[in-house]
């Protein structure tokens, strides 16, 4: 029987930049991802699952064993300690401040289930991601800079739309960028691309990336230009759609540029008529679009991902 440890950063006791209020606001997303993954692993029939939790995270799916960090134990040490007791460790953590990269370094092969260090490092920087993919002839917002009428400023290592603001001209965007720099924040600027906000869910293995679903992201731009994420609608595009091949081709090209991507990966894109999908960012980990996707596709994605690693019980 395979023994798997699941650690989702927020429901496992981690804080978003030490901010309890922000953590509480994002907790439902973290808990939903944790529970979806745990449920899939349990449904595989050949896994014993332990999952990290904390007092504010709520109950786990029936059949999983809960484990909490020791008093004062840092998240990295907690996850590494538990990972060593299991055949596999599945970490869902944000990229900001090198968080996901730290977990990868602390756990590593053979227990680590996820992308390699290089892919995480590139995807953890929005500006580095766009430079790297542009060098591989993948369309990014900078291809539209000449005609841009709106500009976006965001944390370079930000998660989702956190602290992202849309400006009506580049001068205002540059002022925002400068103000953030004066506060010691590392931010980036890019042209705003009008179109449909979508995400692609990929299953990546050695040599290929399968496009699992195209998802619709619900975003709102507030009066002050702040961009707000309002949820995701999974699997909105039929495979028979004439648009599907373009998204599948983009998935393959992204994987070609970052062959260290492994397991479930999310790609945020903007789609509009007249040009290929424009890549905004890569999430080298499980995303909210995973929730409900196994059921929707009639597949156990967690079990498939364990199989990609050729996992055999190995711990003592």
C-alpha positions as CSV (number, residue, x, y, z in Angstrom):
1,X,0.0,0.0,0.0
2,X,1.5,3.3,-1.1
3,X,1.8,6.0,1.6
4,X,1.3,9.6,0.4
5,X,1.6,12.8,2.4
6,X,-0.4,15.8,1.1
7,X,0.6,19.3,2.2
8,X,-1.4,22.3,1.0
9,X,0.3,25.5,2.3
10,X,-2.6,27.4,3.7
11,X,-4.7,24.6,5.2
12,X,-1.4,23.1,6.5
13,X,-0.8,26.2,8.7
14,X,1.2,28.5,6.4
15,X,0.6,32.2,6.2
16,X,0.5,34.5,3.1
17,X,3.3,37.0,3.8
18,X,2.6,36.6,7.5
19,X,-0.9,38.1,6.9
20,X,-3.6,36.2,8.8
21,X,-6.4,38.1,7.1
22,X,-5.1,37.4,3.6
23,X,-4.6,33.8,4.6
24,X,-8.1,33.4,5.8
25,X,-9.5,34.9,2.6
26,X,-7.6,32.4,0.5
27,X,-8.2,29.4,2.7
28,X,-11.3,28.2,0.8
29,X,-9.2,27.8,-2.3
30,X,-6.4,26.0,-0.5
31,X,-8.8,23.7,1.3
32,X,-10.7,22.8,-1.9
33,X,-7.4,21.8,-3.7
34,X,-6.3,19.8,-0.7
35,X,-9.6,17.9,-0.4
36,X,-9.8,17.3,-4.2
37,X,-6.4,15.8,-4.3
38,X,-6.9,13.7,-1.1
39,X,-10.2,12.4,-2.4
40,X,-8.6,11.3,-5.7
41,X,-5.8,9.6,-3.9
42,X,-8.2,7.7,-1.6
43,X,-10.4,6.7,-4.6
44,X,-7.4,5.1,-6.3
45,X,-7.7,2.2,-3.8
46,X,-4.0,1.7,-3.3
47,X,-3.0,4.7,-1.2
48,X,-2.9,5.5,2.5
49,X,-3.1,9.3,2.8
50,X,-2.0,11.6,5.5
51,X,-2.7,15.3,5.0
52,X,-1.5,18.4,6.8
53,X,-4.2,20.5,8.5
54,X,-4.5,23.2,11.2
55,X,-7.2,24.4,13.5
56,X,-8.8,26.8,10.9
57,X,-8.7,24.4,8.0
58,X,-11.7,22.2,8.5
59,X,-12.0,18.4,8.4
60,X,-10.4,16.2,5.8
61,X,-12.3,13.8,3.4
62,X,-13.2,10.6,5.3
63,X,-10.4,8.0,5.2
64,X,-7.5,10.4,5.3
65,X,-5.4,10.8,8.5
66,X,-4.8,14.4,9.7
67,X,-1.4,15.6,10.9
68,X,-0.5,19.0,12.3
69,X,2.8,20.8,12.7
70,X,4.5,20.8,16.1
71,X,4.3,24.0,18.1
72,X,6.6,26.5,16.5
73,X,7.7,24.2,13.6
74,X,8.3,26.1,10.4
75,X,6.3,24.9,7.3
76,X,9.3,23.7,5.4
77,X,10.6,21.6,8.4
78,X,7.2,20.2,9.0
79,X,6.7,19.1,5.4
80,X,10.2,17.7,5.1
81,X,9.8,15.7,8.3
82,X,6.5,14.1,7.2
83,X,7.7,13.6,3.6
84,X,10.6,11.4,4.9
85,X,7.9,9.1,6.5
86,X,6.1,8.5,3.2
87,X,6.6,7.1,-0.3
88,X,5.5,10.4,-1.9
89,X,5.0,14.0,-0.8
90,X,2.6,16.2,-2.7
91,X,3.1,19.8,-2.0
92,X,0.7,22.6,-3.1
93,X,2.4,25.9,-2.2
94,X,2.6,29.4,-3.7
95,X,5.5,30.6,-5.7
96,X,6.0,34.1,-4.0
97,X,9.2,34.6,-2.0
98,X,10.6,31.3,-3.3
99,X,8.1,29.3,-1.2
100,X,7.5,26.4,-3.6
101,X,11.2,26.3,-4.5
102,X,12.1,25.9,-0.9
103,X,9.8,22.9,-0.5
104,X,11.3,21.3,-3.6
105,X,14.8,21.7,-2.2
106,X,13.8,20.3,1.2
107,X,12.1,17.3,-0.2
108,X,13.4,16.5,-3.7
109,X,13.5,13.1,-5.4
110,X,12.4,10.4,-5.1
111,X,9.5,11.6,-2.9
112,X,8.8,15.0,-4.5
113,X,5.8,15.0,-6.8
114,X,6.1,18.0,-9.1
115,X,8.1,20.2,-11.3
116,X,11.9,20.4,-11.2
117,X,13.9,23.2,-9.6
118,X,14.6,25.1,-12.9
119,X,11.0,25.1,-14.0
120,X,9.9,26.3,-10.6
121,X,12.5,29.1,-10.6
122,X,11.5,30.4,-14.0
123,X,7.8,30.1,-13.4
124,X,8.1,31.8,-10.0
125,X,9.1,35.1,-11.8
126,X,6.5,36.6,-14.1
127,X,9.1,38.6,-16.0
128,X,11.5,35.6,-16.3
129,X,8.7,33.5,-17.5
130,X,7.8,35.9,-20.3
131,X,11.4,36.4,-21.3
132,X,12.1,32.7,-21.5
133,X,9.0,31.9,-23.5
134,X,9.4,34.8,-25.9
135,X,12.9,33.4,-26.6
136,X,11.1,30.2,-27.6
137,X,8.8,32.2,-30.0
138,X,5.7,31.8,-27.7
139,X,3.4,34.9,-27.8
140,X,3.5,37.0,-24.6
141,X,2.0,40.4,-23.8
142,X,5.2,42.1,-24.9
143,X,4.4,41.2,-28.5
144,X,1.5,43.8,-28.3
145,X,3.5,46.6,-26.6
146,X,3.5,49.0,-29.6
147,X,-0.3,49.4,-29.7
148,X,-1.0,49.0,-26.0
149,X,-3.5,51.4,-24.5
150,X,-3.5,49.9,-21.0
151,X,-0.7,48.5,-18.9
152,X,-0.6,46.1,-15.9
153,X,1.7,46.3,-12.8
154,X,1.9,43.2,-10.6
155,X,4.3,41.6,-8.1
156,X,7.0,39.7,-10.1
157,X,6.6,36.7,-7.9
158,X,2.9,37.2,-7.2
159,X,0.2,34.5,-7.0
160,X,-2.7,35.0,-9.2
161,X,-4.1,38.5,-9.3
162,X,-2.9,39.5,-5.9
163,X,-1.8,43.2,-5.9
164,X,-2.3,43.5,-9.7
165,X,-3.4,46.8,-11.1
166,X,-4.5,47.9,-14.6
167,X,-3.6,51.4,-15.7
168,X,-5.0,53.4,-18.6
169,X,-1.6,54.6,-19.8
170,X,2.1,53.6,-19.5
171,X,3.1,56.7,-17.5
172,X,0.7,55.8,-14.7
173,X,1.9,52.3,-14.7
174,X,5.6,53.4,-14.6
175,X,4.7,55.6,-11.6
176,X,3.1,52.6,-9.8
177,X,6.1,50.5,-10.6
178,X,8.4,53.1,-9.2
179,X,6.3,53.5,-6.0
180,X,6.5,49.8,-5.4
181,X,10.2,49.8,-5.9
182,X,10.5,52.6,-3.4
183,X,8.7,50.4,-0.9
184,X,11.2,47.6,-1.6
185,X,8.7,45.5,-3.6
186,X,9.8,43.7,-6.7
187,X,7.2,44.2,-9.4
188,X,6.9,44.0,-13.2
189,X,5.0,45.8,-15.9
190,X,3.5,44.4,-19.1
191,X,1.0,45.5,-21.8
192,X,-2.6,44.7,-21.1
193,X,-4.0,42.2,-23.7
194,X,-7.8,42.4,-24.2
195,X,-9.6,39.1,-24.6
196,X,-11.0,36.1,-22.8
197,X,-9.1,35.1,-19.7
198,X,-8.6,31.4,-19.8
199,X,-6.4,28.8,-18.1
200,X,-5.1,25.5,-19.5
201,X,-4.7,22.5,-17.3
202,X,-1.9,20.2,-18.3
203,X,-0.7,16.8,-17.4
204,X,3.1,16.7,-18.0
205,X,5.4,13.7,-18.1
206,X,8.8,13.0,-19.6
207,X,8.5,13.9,-23.3
208,X,5.0,15.3,-23.6
209,X,2.3,17.5,-22.1
210,X,-1.4,16.5,-22.4
211,X,-4.0,19.3,-22.5
212,X,-6.6,18.2,-20.0
213,X,-9.0,21.1,-20.1
214,X,-9.5,24.7,-21.1
215,X,-11.0,26.7,-18.2
216,X,-12.6,30.1,-18.0
217,X,-11.2,32.5,-15.4
218,X,-13.7,35.0,-13.9
219,X,-11.9,38.3,-13.3
220,X,-13.1,41.8,-12.4
221,X,-11.4,45.1,-12.7
222,X,-12.4,47.4,-9.9
223,X,-12.8,51.2,-10.1
224,X,-9.2,51.8,-9.0
225,X,-7.8,49.4,-11.5
226,X,-7.3,46.6,-9.1
227,X,-7.7,43.2,-10.8
228,X,-9.7,40.7,-8.7
229,X,-9.9,36.9,-9.2
230,X,-13.5,35.6,-8.8
231,X,-13.2,31.9,-9.6
232,X,-12.7,29.4,-12.3
233,X,-15.1,27.5,-14.5
234,X,-13.5,24.2,-15.5
235,X,-13.5,22.4,-18.9
236,X,-15.5,25.0,-20.9
237,X,-14.2,24.1,-24.3
238,X,-15.2,20.8,-26.1
239,X,-12.3,18.8,-27.5
240,X,-14.1,18.9,-30.9
241,X,-13.9,22.7,-30.9
242,X,-12.0,24.3,-33.8
243,X,-10.1,26.2,-31.1
244,X,-8.8,23.2,-29.2
245,X,-5.8,22.5,-31.5
246,X,-4.3,26.0,-30.9
247,X,-4.4,25.5,-27.1
248,X,-3.0,22.0,-27.4
249,X,-0.2,23.3,-29.6
250,X,0.6,26.0,-27.0
251,X,0.7,23.4,-24.2
252,X,3.2,21.4,-26.2
253,X,5.4,24.5,-27.0
254,X,5.4,25.5,-23.3
255,X,6.5,22.0,-22.4
256,X,9.2,22.1,-25.0
257,X,10.5,25.4,-23.5
258,X,10.3,24.0,-20.0
259,X,10.7,20.2,-20.1
260,X,11.1,20.0,-16.4
261,X,7.4,20.5,-15.9
262,X,5.8,17.5,-14.2
263,X,2.4,16.4,-13.1
264,X,-0.4,19.0,-13.0
265,X,0.5,22.4,-14.4
266,X,-1.7,25.5,-15.0
267,X,-1.1,28.0,-17.8
268,X,-2.9,31.4,-17.8
269,X,-3.7,32.8,-21.3
270,X,-5.6,35.4,-23.0
271,X,-7.5,34.4,-26.1
272,X,-9.0,36.6,-28.7
273,X,-9.8,36.5,-32.4
274,X,-7.0,37.4,-34.8
275,X,-4.0,36.0,-33.0
276,X,-2.7,32.9,-31.2
277,X,-3.4,32.5,-27.5
278,X,-1.2,34.9,-25.4
279,X,0.6,33.4,-22.5
280,X,0.4,35.3,-19.2
281,X,2.0,33.0,-16.6
282,X,2.7,29.4,-15.6
283,X,1.7,27.8,-12.4
284,X,4.1,24.9,-11.8
285,X,1.8,23.1,-9.3
286,X,-1.8,22.1,-8.7
287,X,-4.3,25.0,-9.2
288,X,-7.9,25.6,-8.4
289,X,-8.9,24.2,-11.8
290,X,-8.0,20.7,-10.5
291,X,-11.0,20.8,-8.2
292,X,-13.7,18.6,-9.8
293,X,-11.6,17.9,-12.9
294,X,-11.1,14.1,-12.3
295,X,-14.9,13.7,-12.0
296,X,-15.5,15.8,-15.0
297,X,-13.1,13.9,-17.2
298,X,-13.9,10.4,-15.8
299,X,-10.3,9.9,-14.8
300,X,-8.4,9.7,-11.5
301,X,-5.7,12.3,-12.3
302,X,-3.9,11.9,-9.0
303,X,-3.5,8.2,-9.6
304,X,-2.2,8.9,-13.1
305,X,0.3,11.4,-11.8
306,X,1.7,8.9,-9.3
307,X,2.1,6.5,-12.2
308,X,4.1,9.1,-14.2
309,X,6.8,8.9,-11.5
310,X,6.9,5.1,-11.6
311,X,6.4,5.2,-7.9
312,X,7.0,2.1,-5.9
313,X,6.8,2.0,-2.0
314,X,10.3,2.7,-0.8
315,X,10.2,4.1,2.7
316,X,10.9,2.1,5.8
